[in-house]
Amino acid sequence: MKTIAITGVLGYSGRYIAAEAVRRGWHVVGLTNSGGRLPNPAGYELRPMPWSTQENVLAGVDVLVNTYWVRFSYEGKKGGHAAFSHDEAVENTRTLFAAAQRAGVGRVVHTSITCPDSASELPYFQGKAELEAALAATGLPYSILRPAILFGESAQESILINNMAWSLRHLPAVATFGWGDYRLQPIHVQDYAELAMNEAGSDAPSRIINAVGMETYTFRELWGLLARSIGLWRPILPVPHAVGYMAAKLLGALVGDVMLTRDEIAGLSQDRLAVSGSGLGTRRLSIWLQQHAAMLGLEYASELSRRQ
Ligand SMILES: NC(=O)c1ccc[n+]([C@@H]2O[C@H](COP(=O)([O-])OP(=O)(O)OC[C@H]3O[C@@H](n4cnc5c(N)ncnc54)[C@H](OP(=O)(O)O)[C@@H]3O)[C@@H](O)[C@H]2O)c1
């Protein structure tokens, strides 16, 4: 039986990838710093992330799948959440790649982002570009997957979509940052997991795949689709970025979370969450919304509480 190490195995996409790996007959080793903090109902063998230990946690591993990353940099709060940053995530991922190289794993399947860019002023897209280059430099065979946004299976797991629905349910109007004509190409997390496992089992030369879904929406269209799905009508107001950011900041403070950062708004409006060409997968956002609309946005999904 082949062994696959998966980072974020107790997190979102990593959990779906691990379940798919088990279905395909792999032995799963989860790499995590959240052992004991997050539930492990599937009973995966857990090892610490390589930057937290001297031992080579990838010894004997055939394939590494990496989902580790932080969504935004956060300065931390006394008595609350610890600080985390993109710089730290880049450094840690480099350590992970070095461990994979030392262990001589057969392939690395790495999660990146649509439109990474080493020249970007946005640390998310710049850091992802830096890591794609760092992985290529290891000389290990790899598949780099570039998703734009993940959704499914439950409402609470689909943070952006759920919190847009939550805003529709709780506010008299919603907003686009500028005209809202920038696009998003969501992919279902199970489609993403199947793609990751296809790549894990592949002998193909190293490659980069845009892991985007079958449907593309502008941000404005996504508001409209969500509103129709949950049976509400709300005005969708175009507002300057700074105004939209202040509103998201205020709402975030009310729910004790970081709802959307200035950089995330910039990334969206630079059209970085879409690519040209056809999408992958079989599960459409529009259909999933019909099936999950009743639950969507009833509860706010908090990024920070996931880290508690
Ligand atoms: N979710 C999306 O819509 C989306 C869209 C585009 C790209 N992506 C990419 O897809 C990958 C996986 O996304 P995901 O949503 O599945 O991620 P996730 O489960 O939220 O995070 C993956 C793992 O990263 C670690 N992590 C996350 N935030 C952290 C923090 N603040 N401090 C320390 N460790 C943290 C955790 O590992 P531990 O086990 O150690 O806690 C977590 O299990 C990422 O590379 C992301 O950039 C996601």
The ligand as a Tripos MOL2 file, in Angstrom:
@<TRIPOS>MOLECULE
LIG
   48    52     1     0     0
SMALL
NO_CHARGES

@<TRIPOS>ATOM
      1 N1        -10.7230   27.6940    0.4120 N.am      1 LIG1
      2 C1        -10.7290   28.3450   -0.7500 C.2       1 LIG1
      3 O1        -11.7670   28.8530   -1.2250 O.2       1 LIG1
      4 C2         -9.4510   28.4720   -1.5490 C.ar      1 LIG1
      5 C3         -9.4310   29.2250   -2.7280 C.ar      1 LIG1
      6 C4         -8.2740   29.2920   -3.4880 C.ar      1 LIG1
      7 C5         -7.1370   28.6380   -3.0660 C.ar      1 LIG1
      8 N2         -7.1730   27.9410   -1.9170 N.ar      1 LIG1
      9 C6         -5.9520   27.2600   -1.4930 C.3       1 LIG1
     10 O2         -6.2810   25.9420   -1.1210 O.3       1 LIG1
     11 C7         -5.4460   25.5300   -0.0430 C.3       1 LIG1
     12 C8         -6.2810   24.9090    1.0170 C.3       1 LIG1
     13 O3         -7.3310   25.7690    1.3670 O.3       1 LIG1
     14 P1         -8.3120   25.3090    2.5200 P.3       1 LIG1
     15 O4         -9.4190   26.3000    2.5250 O.co2     1 LIG1
     16 O5         -8.5940   23.8790    2.3660 O.co2     1 LIG1
     17 O6         -7.3730   25.5950    3.7750 O.3       1 LIG1
     18 P2         -7.5600   25.3140    5.3310 P.3       1 LIG1
     19 O7         -8.1410   23.9950    5.5850 O.co2     1 LIG1
     20 O8         -8.2060   26.5160    5.9440 O.co2     1 LIG1
     21 O9         -6.0270   25.3500    5.7480 O.3       1 LIG1
     22 C9         -5.1590   24.2900    5.4070 C.3       1 LIG1
     23 C10        -4.2630   24.0420    6.5650 C.3       1 LIG1
     24 O10        -3.3620   25.1400    6.7010 O.3       1 LIG1
     25 C11        -3.1290   25.3850    8.0660 C.3       1 LIG1
     26 N3         -3.5720   26.7390    8.3920 N.ar      1 LIG1
     27 C12        -4.6150   27.4340    7.8630 C.ar      1 LIG1
     28 N4         -4.7150   28.6380    8.4340 N.ar      1 LIG1
     29 C13        -3.7230   28.7050    9.3520 C.ar      1 LIG1
     30 C14        -3.2990   29.6940   10.2800 C.ar      1 LIG1
     31 N5         -3.9260   30.8530   10.3620 N.pl3     1 LIG1
     32 N6         -2.2390   29.4150   11.0750 N.ar      1 LIG1
     33 C15        -1.5980   28.2350   10.9880 C.ar      1 LIG1
     34 N7         -1.9470   27.2450   10.1340 N.ar      1 LIG1
     35 C16        -2.9900   27.4860    9.3270 C.ar      1 LIG1
     36 C17        -3.9270   24.3750    8.8710 C.3       1 LIG1
     37 O11        -3.1150   23.2860    9.1970 O.3       1 LIG1
     38 P3         -3.0840   22.6100   10.6640 P.3       1 LIG1
     39 O12        -3.5530   21.2420   10.4710 O.co2     1 LIG1
     40 O13        -1.6650   22.6670   11.0700 O.co2     1 LIG1
     41 O14        -3.9890   23.4320   11.5440 O.co2     1 LIG1
     42 C18        -5.0010   23.9580    7.8940 C.3       1 LIG1
     43 O15        -5.5210   22.7070    8.1340 O.3       1 LIG1
     44 C19        -4.6470   26.7450    0.3750 C.3       1 LIG1
     45 O16        -3.3670   26.6210   -0.1810 O.3       1 LIG1
     46 C20        -5.3700   27.9110   -0.2450 C.3       1 LIG1
     47 O17        -4.4870   28.9350   -0.6140 O.3       1 LIG1
     48 C21        -8.2920   27.8230   -1.1450 C.ar      1 LIG1
@<TRIPOS>BOND
     1     1     2 1
     2     2     3 2
     3     2     4 1
     4     4     5 ar
     5     4    48 ar
     6     5     6 ar
     7     6     7 ar
     8     7     8 ar
     9     8     9 1
    10     8    48 ar
    11     9    10 1
    12     9    46 1
    13    10    11 1
    14    11    12 1
    15    11    44 1
    16    12    13 1
    17    13    14 1
    18    14    15 2
    19    14    16 1
    20    14    17 1
    21    17    18 1
    22    18    19 2
    23    18    20 1
    24    18    21 1
    25    21    22 1
    26    22    23 1
    27    23    24 1
    28    23    42 1
    29    24    25 1
    30    25    26 1
    31    25    36 1
    32    26    27 ar
    33    26    35 ar
    34    27    28 ar
    35    28    29 ar
    36    29    30 ar
    37    29    35 ar
    38    30    31 1
    39    30    32 ar
    40    32    33 ar
    41    33    34 ar
    42    34    35 ar
    43    36    37 1
    44    36    42 1
    45    37    38 1
    46    38    39 2
    47    38    40 1
    48    38    41 1
    49    42    43 1
    50    44    45 1
    51    44    46 1
    52    46    47 1
@<TRIPOS>SUBSTRUCTURE
     1 LIG1         1 GROUP 0 **** ****
